């Protein structure tokens, strides 16, 4: 017999979804577009649990419509869309999925740098378009060995990226809100933000989105970087001023950018960034592997079911 009423704004991987359905009465939004606000409000009036996927905004206004809600579980590590203080005020536990996507996100971050450095997607387009002829010229990339990689945001993913970079013979420097105590394990050197901007041949951004980091990379920051710099954003789109990035790429203030996140997101097909030749964009696929999405879904289910049963969440962001 179903015991708990749960609202899900999108699907989880099948094993996790089936675990939830075994003990819960589930209202599941399965359409491609985001659940309409009116529908979500109506579904939440009797809900005890909420599973959040996508960019649903969980704020004070929404929680006013969920008087019975005990727990919210989000299938993501970032939670800039969730007002955790509001959750706490309402006595609602909130859990996310840290840890399980570290390696796969680090893989993509370094893959984007590699693809950008060697212009791999340009080479593929060159071949696919039938331009590969004897004597034809192709875009030249750069070597990574011996280059300096700057990492902004040295959490678990940053550490994993630093380890990959070291294998490729790169010098790694980083900026973080606080210096890490385990620098010796990664061989990365702590620097000020301005020093990282000035010294990095390649930059990978992994900082969370917050009031402090919104617009962290703007015209001033791109002007401080090397004109030969390669820039990779794996954090959140609004960490970067999109107009400033477009200008920096168009005018040669930096050499290249690779993005897995954008602002706006999704990026419209007619966006000016897409007119540039010195950019590579992927559609926010940092965690998009079978293994990682399954692990994220399972942890989401663990958080949800623990909260419904008045047990500690395996990955709880707030506290009652």
Secondary structure as UniProt FT lines:
FT   STRAND          4..8
FT   HELIX           14..23
FT   STRAND          24..28
FT   HELIX           37..44
FT   TURN            45..46
FT   STRAND          49..52
FT   TURN            54..55
FT   HELIX           60..63
FT   TURN            64..65
FT   TURN            67..68
FT   STRAND          71..74
FT   TURN            80..81
FT   HELIX           84..89
FT   TURN            90..91
FT   STRAND          93..95
FT   TURN            100..101
FT   HELIX           102..117
FT   TURN            118..119
FT   HELIX           120..128
FT   TURN            129..130
FT   TURN            134..135
FT   TURN            145..146
FT   STRAND          148..152
FT   HELIX           156..167
FT   TURN            168..169
FT   STRAND          171..175
FT   TURN            181..182
FT   HELIX           183..186
FT   STRAND          189..190
FT   HELIX           193..199
FT   STRAND          202..205
FT   TURN            211..215
FT   HELIX           219..224
FT   TURN            227..228
FT   STRAND          230..233
FT   HELIX           237..239
FT   HELIX           242..250
FT   TURN            251..252
FT   STRAND          256..259
FT   TURN            269..270
FT   HELIX           272..275
FT   STRAND          279..281
FT   TURN            286..287
FT   HELIX           290..308
FT   TURN            309..310
FT   TURN            314..315
//
